[in-house]
Amino acid sequence: MCAAGCKPAKRLRVHFLRGIVPGSEHIFDARRIAVAPAAGKYADGRFTVGAIYTANGGVERYLYVHHLGGIVTASVARALVGAGLRPVPSGAAAPGAKSQPPPDFVLATEIEAVETNKRFGSEQTLHGQYFTMKSLIRLKFTLLSPAETPLYQGEMIGTEEEPPAPVAKEVFLPLETEPAESLSVAMSRAVGALMLRPELHRILALKTGGSPPAMPAPAP
């Protein structure tokens, strides 16, 4: 913590990118799911999750997230809406609020790991100084019945790497240059991947006449 405090730090404003996982939208019937606030080490407060490194390996700037739990909770709710489900807040209703039917399921999320690093190289290209960047987030999801009986539990890992891996002899330019965007992609992939789990397709009702979406190829 002291080392992180001795260097300039940059807050990563992470956000959800809807539809980034192919086949994760418009697949379920409108079941009501209570979304519990995301928990885990990185859910509340400020945490350093990586850094920007210079070509000689020194730290140019540390990178941190702030109250990531609220961002992940909102992202999960948006992904559920995109998939056709009806997310509702967990817990008791606010005083004076109209009574609502109980949810069909409860979804809990735990943030297990978050990391993003950008490393500059010494090479110069037509598009500026060469760099590599990798972001990773690992989320554990637990789907429960209203009686809190576990129905499904699994980990989703989202990653984003720059520049993209070459295909044959074709080299690609980076798609993302900012660590915040790179981590946003990783988080959105982890959240969106949950909607493709076959276990969830057996528990939740796919749209009438629909077929399970194809699982995407693993990220490199």
C-alpha positions in Angstrom: 0.0 0.0 0.0 2.9 2.4 0.8 4.5 1.6 -2.6 1.3 2.3 -4.4 0.8 5.5 -2.5 4.3 6.8 -3.5 3.4 6.7 -7.2 0.8 8.6 -9.2 -2.4 6.5 -9.4 -5.3 6.4 -11.9 -8.8 5.3 -11.1 -10.3 2.9 -13.6 -13.9 3.7 -14.4 -15.1 0.3 -15.4 -18.4 -0.1 -17.3 -20.5 -2.9 -18.8 -20.6 -3.5 -22.6 -23.8 -5.2 -23.5 -23.9 -7.9 -26.1 -20.1 -8.4 -26.2 -20.6 -12.2 -25.7 -22.3 -13.6 -28.8 -25.5 -15.6 -28.1 -26.0 -14.2 -24.6 -29.0 -12.0 -25.4 -32.8 -12.7 -25.8 -32.5 -16.3 -24.8 -34.6 -16.8 -21.6 -38.2 -16.4 -20.7 -38.9 -13.5 -18.3 -38.2 -15.1 -14.9 -37.7 -12.9 -11.9 -34.2 -13.0 -10.4 -33.2 -11.2 -7.2 -29.7 -9.8 -7.7 -27.7 -9.7 -4.5 -25.0 -7.0 -4.1 -21.6 -8.3 -5.3 -19.3 -9.4 -2.5 -15.7 -10.3 -2.2 -12.4 -8.6 -1.5 -12.7 -6.1 -4.3 -16.3 -5.2 -3.8 -16.0 -2.2 -1.5 -13.3 0.4 -1.0 -10.2 1.2 -3.1 -7.8 -1.5 -4.4 -4.8 -1.3 -6.6 -5.2 -3.9 -9.4 -2.2 -3.2 -11.6 0.0 -0.6 -13.2 1.3 1.0 -16.3 5.0 0.1 -16.8 7.6 2.0 -18.7 9.9 0.3 -21.3 12.6 -0.2 -18.7 10.2 -2.0 -16.3 9.5 0.9 -13.9 6.1 1.9 -12.7 4.7 4.9 -14.5 1.3 4.9 -12.7 -0.6 2.5 -10.5 -4.2 1.5 -11.5 -7.0 1.2 -9.0 -10.7 0.4 -8.8 -13.1 2.0 -6.3 -16.3 0.3 -5.1 -16.2 -2.2 -7.9 -19.0 -4.2 -6.3 -21.7 -1.7 -7.3 -20.4 -1.7 -10.9 -20.4 -5.6 -11.1 -23.9 -5.8 -9.5 -25.3 -3.3 -12.0 -23.5 -5.1 -14.9 -25.0 -8.5 -13.8 -28.5 -6.9 -13.8 -28.0 -5.4 -17.3 -26.8 -8.8 -18.6 -29.9 -10.5 -17.2 -32.1 -7.9 -18.8 -30.3 -8.4 -22.1 -30.8 -12.2 -21.8 -34.6 -11.7 -21.3 -34.8 -12.1 -17.6 -36.3 -9.7 -15.0 -33.8 -8.8 -12.3 -35.0 -7.3 -9.0 -33.1 -6.0 -6.0 -32.6 -8.5 -3.3 -33.7 -8.0 0.3 -36.8 -6.5 1.8 -38.8 -3.9 -0.1 -38.5 -0.3 0.9 -41.1 1.0 3.4 -44.3 2.1 1.6 -43.4 0.2 -1.6 -46.0 -1.8 -3.3 -45.7 -5.5 -2.5 -44.1 -7.6 -5.2 -44.3 -11.4 -5.8 -41.3 -13.3 -4.6 -38.5 -13.9 -7.1 -38.1 -17.2 -8.9 -34.4 -17.3 -8.1 -31.6 -15.4 -6.3 -28.2 -14.7 -7.9 -25.2 -14.0 -5.8 -21.8 -12.8 -7.2 -18.4 -12.8 -5.6 -15.4 -10.9 -7.1 -12.5 -13.2 -6.7 -9.7 -11.6 -8.7 -9.1 -8.4 -10.7 -5.9 -7.5 -12.6 -4.9 -5.2 -15.4 -1.4 -4.2 -16.5 -0.1 -2.2 -19.5 3.6 -2.6 -20.4 5.3 -0.4 -22.9 8.2 -1.7 -25.0 11.1 0.2 -26.5 9.9 -0.3 -30.1 8.3 2.6 -32.0 5.7 2.0 -34.6 3.7 4.2 -37.0 1.0 4.3 -34.3 3.2 5.2 -31.4 5.2 3.3 -28.8 4.6 -0.5 -28.8 2.8 -1.9 -25.7 1.1 -5.0 -24.4 -1.9 -5.0 -22.1 -3.8 -7.7 -20.3 -6.8 -7.6 -18.1 -8.5 -10.4 -16.1 -11.5 -10.6 -13.8 -12.8 -13.8 -12.1 -16.3 -13.9 -10.8 -18.0 -16.7 -8.8 -21.8 -16.9 -9.4 -24.3 -18.8 -7.2 -27.9 -19.3 -8.3 -30.3 -20.1 -5.4 -33.9 -20.9 -5.0 -36.1 -18.5 -3.0 -35.5 -20.8 0.0 -31.7 -20.2 -0.5 -31.1 -23.8 -1.8 -28.0 -23.7 -4.1 -29.0 -24.7 -7.6 -25.8 -23.7 -9.5 -22.3 -22.4 -8.7 -19.5 -21.6 -11.1 -16.6 -19.3 -11.9 -16.5 -17.1 -15.0 -13.1 -15.7 -16.1 -13.1 -12.8 -18.5 -9.8 -11.6 -20.2 -8.8 -9.0 -22.7 -5.3 -8.9 -24.3 -3.7 -6.4 -26.5 -2.5 -6.5 -29.2 -4.7 -9.4 -30.5 -2.8 -12.6 -31.2 -1.6 -12.8 -34.9 -3.5 -15.0 -37.3 -1.2 -16.8 -39.7 1.2 -13.9 -40.6 -1.3 -11.1 -40.2 -0.6 -8.8 -37.2 -3.4 -6.7 -35.7 -3.3 -3.3 -34.1 -4.6 -2.9 -30.6 -8.4 -2.6 -30.2 -8.1 -1.0 -26.8 -5.4 1.4 -25.6 -6.8 2.4 -22.2 -6.7 0.0 -19.1 -10.2 1.0 -18.1 -11.6 -0.1 -21.4 -9.6 -3.3 -21.3 -10.9 -4.2 -17.9 -14.4 -3.3 -19.0 -14.2 -5.8 -21.8 -12.9 -8.5 -19.4 -15.7 -7.8 -16.9 -18.3 -7.8 -19.6 -17.1 -11.1 -21.0 -17.1 -12.8 -17.5 -20.7 -11.6 -16.9 -22.0 -12.4 -20.3 -20.4 -15.9 -20.3 -22.7 -16.8 -17.4 -25.7 -16.6 -19.7 -24.2 -19.4 -21.9 -23.8 -22.0 -19.2 -25.7 -25.2 -20.0 -26.5 -25.7 -16.3 -28.4 -22.4 -16.3 -30.3 -23.4 -19.5 -31.5 -26.5 -17.6 -32.6 -24.5 -14.6 -34.0 -21.4 -16.3 -36.5 -21.6 -19.1 -35.1 -20.8 -22.6 -37.5 -19.0 -24.8 -40.2 -21.2 -26.2 -38.9 -22.8 -29.4 -35.4 -21.5 -28.7 -32.2 -23.5 -28.8 -29.2 -23.2 -26.5 -26.7 -20.7 -28.0 -23.3 -22.0 -29.1 -20.5 -21.7 -26.6 -17.8 -19.3 -27.8 -14.3 -20.4 -28.3 -12.0 -20.0 -25.2 -10.2 -16.6 -25.2 -6.5 -16.9 -26.1 
